[in-house]
Amino acid sequence: NLQRTLLQRGVCGAFDAIVFPFPQASTCSSPHNAPLVREFFRSAVGVQHAVECDTPLAVNGVVVLIILHAQFATWDVALFAQEVGLRLAGRFPWNPAFHQSRNLAGQTWSPEGAEVYVFRRGGRDAEELNL
C-alpha cells in the first residue's frame, strides 16, 4: 500500500509523478501480479484514503507504470486505471539505457518489449488522442 508506506516514512504530500517500474508479486508468473497493479492504482489516487494524509497524487499529477507490452492486456491494466478515474495519456517504448532493471533475486534483467504507460485523471484517453 503506497499510502501506508509513505506515512510510515513520514512522507505526506502530493507527488507530480508516481512510478511503478516492472511490478511483480513473485519471481515467476503469478496470478497476484494483476491485483498488485490494481492496488497500486488505488493507493496512488487515494481510494484507500489515509486520514492523516491527502492523496499521494497531485491534482495534475501522473501515474506511470512500466511493464511488458503483453502484460497491459493480460493484467487488465486499462480497466484497473479506469476504476479509479485514470485514463491512459500516453505510452512509449522503454529505454533500457535509462535504468538497470533487476529481478526479485537482484540479478540484472533486460525487459524486452517493455513500455511506459502514463495515466492522468479524467479527460480523454490515448486512443482518442491517437497516441
C-alpha positions in Angstrom: 0.0 0.0 0.0 1.6 3.2 -1.2 -0.1 5.5 1.3 0.8 3.3 4.3 4.4 3.1 3.2 4.6 6.9 2.8 3.1 7.5 6.2 5.4 5.0 7.9 8.3 7.0 6.4 6.9 10.3 7.5 6.2 11.5 3.9 2.9 13.3 3.3 2.0 15.3 0.3 1.0 15.2 -3.3 3.5 14.0 -5.9 3.6 15.1 -9.5 4.6 11.6 -10.7 4.2 8.2 -9.1 6.1 5.5 -10.9 5.9 1.7 -10.5 8.6 0.0 -12.7 8.1 -3.6 -13.5 5.6 -4.7 -10.8 5.9 -8.3 -9.8 4.4 -10.2 -6.9 6.7 -13.2 -7.1 9.7 -14.5 -9.0 7.5 -16.3 -11.5 4.3 -15.6 -13.4 1.8 -15.1 -10.7 -2.0 -14.5 -10.5 -1.1 -11.9 -7.8 0.5 -9.6 -10.3 -2.7 -8.1 -11.6 -4.1 -7.4 -8.1 -0.8 -5.8 -7.2 -1.2 -3.3 -10.1 -4.9 -2.7 -9.1 -3.9 -1.9 -5.5 -1.1 0.4 -6.8 -3.6 2.5 -8.7 -6.0 2.6 -5.8 -3.2 3.7 -3.4 -1.8 6.3 -5.9 -5.1 8.2 -6.3 -6.2 7.8 -2.7 -9.0 5.3 -3.0 -7.6 3.7 0.2 -7.6 7.2 1.7 -5.5 7.6 4.9 -6.9 10.0 7.4 -3.5 11.6 8.2 -2.6 12.4 4.6 -4.2 13.6 1.4 -4.0 11.5 -1.8 -0.4 10.9 -2.8 -1.1 12.0 -6.4 -1.1 15.8 -7.1 -4.2 17.2 -8.9 -2.4 17.3 -12.2 0.0 14.5 -11.5 0.6 11.4 -13.5 0.8 7.7 -12.6 3.4 5.8 -14.6 3.5 2.1 -15.0 6.4 0.3 -16.8 5.5 -3.2 -17.8 5.9 -5.6 -20.7 3.6 -4.9 -23.6 1.7 -8.1 -23.3 1.0 -7.5 -19.6 -1.1 -4.4 -20.3 -3.9 -6.6 -21.7 -3.2 -9.7 -19.6 -3.4 -7.9 -16.3 -6.4 -5.6 -17.3 -4.4 -2.5 -16.6 -6.8 -0.2 -18.6 -9.7 -1.4 -16.5 -7.9 -1.0 -13.2 -6.9 2.5 -14.1 -10.5 3.4 -15.2 -11.9 2.1 -11.9 -10.0 4.8 -10.1 -10.7 7.6 -12.6 -7.4 7.4 -14.5 -7.1 7.5 -18.3 -4.2 6.5 -20.5 -2.5 9.7 -21.6 0.4 8.2 -23.5 2.7 5.3 -24.0 6.1 4.8 -25.4 8.9 2.1 -25.6 11.0 1.6 -22.6 14.6 2.8 -23.0 16.8 0.1 -21.2 19.7 2.6 -21.0 17.6 4.7 -18.6 17.6 2.2 -15.8 19.3 -1.1 -14.9 16.4 -3.4 -14.3 16.8 -6.2 -11.7 14.6 -9.2 -11.0 13.4 -10.0 -7.5 16.5 -12.1 -6.9 18.6 -9.0 -7.6 20.0 -10.3 -10.9 20.2 -7.9 -13.9 17.4 -8.3 -16.3 16.7 -6.9 -19.8 13.0 -6.3 -20.2 12.4 -6.9 -23.9 9.2 -5.4 -25.2 8.6 -3.2 -22.2 6.6 0.0 -22.5 6.0 3.1 -20.3 2.3 3.8 -19.7 1.4 7.3 -18.4 -2.0 7.8 -16.8 -3.9 11.0 -15.8 -7.1 11.7 -14.0 -10.2 12.1 -16.2 -10.1 13.6 -19.7 -9.7 11.8 -23.0 -7.6 8.7 -23.2 -4.7 7.9 -25.5 -6.9 6.2 -28.1 -9.0 9.3 -28.5 -5.8 11.3 -28.8 -4.2 8.8 -31.3 -1.2 8.1 -29.0 
